[in-house]
Amino acid sequence: MTTKLLTALLCFALCLSCTGQSKPANNAQQEAPAQESPSDEEEIREMGLLKSAEDGGYPFMTLQIEFPERGFEEYFSVNLQEIGVDPGTISKWVGRYVEFYYTSKIANALIDLRLEGKSLLGTNPNDLPEGLKRATGILNCPDELSGDTPGTLSVTDPHEFSLDFEFFIIQELVDAKGQIVEAFYEERTQNKVTKIKVLKK
């Protein structure tokens, strides 16, 4: 009797243990769909007065947008192919209020790249602004030259860092691939418009 009783108690305890473990899994399955994706969280909605729209070489434009109520203005980049708006339409919106969505991030802006002291970008050393950051490492970039959109190149020290730059890939960069270069760069805030429309008067 004692053996049967112990066996029954062990079976009962095992059943309780299994039941207790199954509940969190069910809860997790119910809660998962309610989570927001990171892309939704990064997009910011704004309204402002479009002051200017400068051509940055198709499909890019730089928009100057003013926020009169808050007393400041800001610059935003836009890829017209991504948002499905043509340059002429954007230009007609200058002087009107627009509603737009954008993302904002800190990115490395490449100012000059030198191989053995010579600029690969044809930049005059005297034209470089003061206070730039410097990094020396191995250049890596695509073998294909850029078309309408920039590519990504990197300057890497295998033991310390890897810096990525969004930049138009030219032949001079491809020829220097795999060699040790010195990068001059600065950190900039990149505001990129993802959607935009003009507000009705």
C-alpha positions as CSV (number, residue, x, y, z in Angstrom):
1,M,0.0,0.0,0.0
2,T,2.8,2.3,0.9
3,T,4.5,1.8,-2.4
4,K,1.3,2.3,-4.3
5,L,0.6,5.5,-2.4
6,L,4.1,6.9,-3.1
7,T,3.7,6.0,-6.8
8,A,0.4,7.8,-7.0
9,L,1.7,10.9,-5.2
10,L,4.7,11.0,-7.6
11,C,2.5,10.8,-10.7
12,F,0.2,13.5,-9.3
13,A,3.2,15.8,-8.6
14,L,4.5,15.2,-12.1
15,C,1.2,16.1,-13.7
16,L,1.1,19.4,-11.7
17,S,4.6,20.2,-12.8
18,C,3.8,19.7,-16.5
19,T,0.6,21.8,-16.2
20,G,2.5,24.7,-14.6
21,Q,5.1,24.7,-17.3
22,S,2.6,24.8,-20.1
23,K,0.9,28.1,-19.0
24,P,3.8,30.5,-19.8
25,A,4.1,29.1,-23.3
26,N,0.4,29.7,-24.0
27,N,0.7,33.3,-22.6
28,A,3.7,34.0,-24.8
29,Q,1.8,32.9,-27.9
30,Q,-1.1,35.2,-27.1
31,E,1.1,38.2,-26.4
32,A,3.5,38.0,-29.3
33,P,1.3,39.6,-32.0
34,A,0.8,42.7,-29.9
35,Q,4.5,43.7,-30.2
36,E,5.4,46.5,-32.5
37,S,8.1,46.1,-35.2
38,P,11.3,48.3,-34.8
39,S,10.6,50.0,-38.2
40,D,7.3,51.3,-36.8
41,E,9.0,52.8,-33.8
42,E,11.7,54.6,-35.8
43,E,9.4,56.5,-38.1
44,I,8.4,60.0,-36.9
45,R,5.4,62.0,-38.1
46,E,5.7,65.8,-38.6
47,M,4.1,68.7,-40.4
48,G,6.0,71.8,-41.5
49,L,6.5,74.5,-44.1
50,L,8.5,73.4,-47.1
51,K,11.0,76.2,-47.7
52,S,13.2,74.7,-50.5
53,A,13.8,71.5,-52.4
54,E,17.3,71.3,-53.8
55,D,18.4,68.7,-56.5
56,G,20.9,66.3,-55.1
57,G,21.3,64.4,-58.3
58,Y,18.4,62.2,-59.2
59,P,16.7,60.4,-57.4
60,F,17.9,62.5,-54.4
61,M,16.7,65.9,-53.1
62,T,17.4,67.9,-50.0
63,L,14.3,69.5,-48.4
64,Q,14.5,72.5,-46.1
65,I,11.4,72.4,-43.8
66,E,10.5,75.1,-41.3
67,F,8.5,74.7,-38.1
68,P,7.3,78.2,-37.5
69,E,5.4,77.5,-34.3
70,R,8.6,76.1,-32.8
71,G,10.9,78.6,-34.3
72,F,13.4,76.4,-36.1
73,E,14.0,74.6,-39.4
74,E,15.7,71.4,-40.4
75,Y,17.1,69.6,-43.5
76,F,15.9,66.3,-44.8
77,S,17.1,64.0,-47.6
78,V,14.6,62.1,-49.7
79,N,14.9,59.4,-52.4
80,L,12.2,60.2,-54.9
81,Q,12.2,56.6,-56.3
82,E,11.4,55.2,-52.8
83,I,8.5,57.6,-52.1
84,G,7.0,57.6,-55.6
85,V,7.0,61.5,-56.1
86,D,8.7,63.2,-59.1
87,P,11.0,66.3,-58.7
88,G,8.6,68.7,-60.4
89,T,5.8,67.8,-57.9
90,I,8.1,68.4,-54.9
91,S,9.2,71.7,-56.4
92,K,5.6,72.9,-56.7
93,W,5.1,72.2,-53.0
94,V,7.7,74.8,-51.9
95,G,5.9,77.5,-49.8
96,R,3.2,75.1,-48.7
97,Y,2.7,73.0,-45.6
98,V,3.5,69.3,-45.9
99,E,2.9,66.2,-43.8
100,F,5.7,63.7,-43.8
101,Y,7.3,60.8,-42.0
102,Y,11.0,60.4,-41.5
103,T,13.7,58.4,-39.8
104,S,16.7,60.0,-38.0
105,K,20.0,58.5,-37.2
106,I,23.6,59.4,-36.5
107,A,25.9,58.3,-39.4
108,N,29.5,58.7,-40.4
109,A,29.9,61.2,-43.2
110,L,33.1,60.6,-45.3
111,I,34.9,63.8,-46.1
112,D,38.2,62.5,-47.6
113,L,40.0,59.2,-48.1
114,R,43.8,59.2,-48.5
115,L,46.2,56.5,-49.8
116,E,49.8,57.2,-49.0
117,G,48.9,60.9,-48.3
118,K,47.1,61.4,-51.6
119,S,43.3,62.0,-51.7
120,L,41.4,59.3,-53.6
121,L,38.5,61.8,-53.9
122,G,40.4,64.7,-55.3
123,T,40.0,66.8,-52.2
124,N,42.4,69.6,-51.5
125,P,43.8,69.2,-47.9
126,N,43.3,73.0,-47.4
127,D,39.6,72.5,-48.0
128,L,39.1,70.1,-45.1
129,P,37.2,71.6,-42.1
130,E,38.8,71.5,-38.7
131,G,37.9,69.0,-36.1
132,L,37.4,66.0,-38.4
133,K,37.8,62.5,-37.0
134,R,40.5,60.3,-38.4
135,A,40.8,56.5,-38.8
136,T,43.4,54.4,-40.5
137,G,42.5,50.9,-41.7
138,I,41.9,48.6,-44.7
139,L,39.6,49.8,-47.4
140,N,36.8,47.5,-48.5
141,C,34.2,48.4,-51.1
142,P,32.1,46.9,-53.9
143,D,33.9,46.1,-57.2
144,E,31.0,47.8,-59.2
145,L,30.9,51.5,-59.6
146,S,27.8,53.3,-58.3
147,G,24.9,54.3,-60.5
148,D,22.2,56.5,-59.2
149,T,22.5,55.4,-55.6
150,P,25.6,55.2,-53.3
151,G,27.1,52.1,-52.1
152,T,28.7,51.2,-48.8
153,L,32.4,51.2,-48.1
154,S,34.3,50.4,-44.9
155,V,37.6,51.2,-43.3
156,T,38.6,48.5,-40.9
157,D,41.2,47.7,-38.3
158,P,40.6,44.0,-37.6
159,H,41.7,44.3,-34.0
160,E,39.9,47.6,-33.1
161,F,37.1,48.9,-35.3
162,S,35.1,48.9,-38.5
163,L,33.6,52.1,-39.9
164,D,30.9,52.1,-42.6
165,F,30.3,55.0,-44.9
166,E,27.5,55.5,-47.5
167,F,29.3,56.8,-50.5
168,F,29.3,56.8,-54.3
169,I,31.8,54.1,-55.4
170,I,34.3,55.5,-58.0
171,Q,37.1,53.8,-59.8
172,E,39.8,55.3,-57.5
173,L,38.1,53.5,-54.5
174,V,37.9,50.2,-56.3
175,D,41.6,50.4,-57.3
176,A,42.6,51.1,-53.7
177,K,40.5,48.2,-52.3
178,G,42.4,46.1,-49.8
179,Q,45.0,48.8,-49.1
180,I,45.6,50.8,-45.9
181,V,44.0,54.2,-46.2
182,E,43.3,57.2,-43.9
183,A,39.7,58.3,-43.6
184,F,38.6,61.8,-42.6
185,Y,35.0,61.9,-41.4
186,E,32.5,63.4,-39.1
187,E,29.3,62.2,-37.4
188,R,26.1,63.8,-38.8
189,T,22.4,63.4,-38.1
190,Q,20.7,61.9,-41.2
191,N,17.0,62.8,-41.5
192,K,15.4,60.7,-44.3
193,V,11.9,61.3,-45.5
194,T,10.0,58.0,-46.0
195,K,6.5,59.5,-47.0
196,I,5.4,63.0,-47.8
197,K,2.3,64.8,-49.1
198,V,1.2,68.4,-49.4
199,L,-1.6,69.6,-47.1
200,K,-4.7,71.1,-48.7
201,K,-5.1,74.8,-48.3
